[in-house]
Amino acid sequence: MPVIRRPRRLVAAALPLSLLPLLLLPLLSLTACAGPGDVRADPVDKAAAHARDDRAGKAPKPGPRASPPLPVAPAEIPGLGPATRAAIPQESRQAVVVRGENVDGNLSWATLYERHPRTGWRRASAAWPSHNAVKGWTHHHVQNDLRSPIGVFGLTDAGGLLPDPGTRLPYDQGPAFTARGTGSLGEPLEGSFDYVVAINYNRRPGTTPLDWTRPLGEHRGGGIWIHVDHDGPTQGCVSLQRPHMRELLLWLDPSKHPVVVMGDETSLAR
């Protein structure tokens, strides 16, 4: 015979009615933990909300604005103090800086600098070895003191025994630039004036380097040039090795109002 199975009764039905509120209380308290004011949006929901705002044409709130960059001061020529910098004319955009090791020394270094409108002075050459006068430098040059004048002087005129190598400065060529004799160390001076650039100390700019006009008087000396080095100190000039002398002549541009800034390091730092 088939087995007749009796239907199972629900357990809850067998429970007394007085226990039902105790069973339902935890369920009610679980749904009451997050009320309407305590619901927190998930980060994904926030991103979706921003995306919806963007699609709806709503721009997100701007963040804090970055501070503008501080202005950068134009670069200055290293080693020059405020008094020396102030002596360089504002229109000058080329400078030959000749630094002596000390006020009584005759060994120095020459460096080319070019001034750019926004960034200031930039070096345009390596430091070239050079010579100055036998006894060094002076703030008050006089005839035959064997010292080179300290200061800032224009460079407007050139010349030499040899033909113009292609300089933009006015160039005077002729046999009057022939150098004779020997220097203070007994070295021959021949070829020293093959190329020269007149330094505008006690001279009239716009004339040949051979012009002997002396606005300050004959006693203050003159004829101070940059010329070809003869392996020894000079009587007052600055001398450069021949390849550097040619490079200088090709670099100088009268439209940039070139100057020479010359002296011992201590004096130039003032």
Secondary structure, DSSP 8 states (H G I E B T S, - for coil): ----------HHHHS-GGGHHHHHHHHHHHHHSS-GGG----HHHHHHHHHHHHHTT-----------------B--TT--HHHHHHS-TT--EEEEEEESSTT--EEEEEEEEEETTTEEEE-S--EEEE-BTT-EESS--TT---EE-EEEE---EEESS---S-SS-EEESGGG---SB-TTS-B-TTTTSSEEE--SSS-TTS-TT----TT-GGG----EEEE--SS-BSS-EEE-HHHHHHHHHH--GGG--EEEEEEHHHHT-
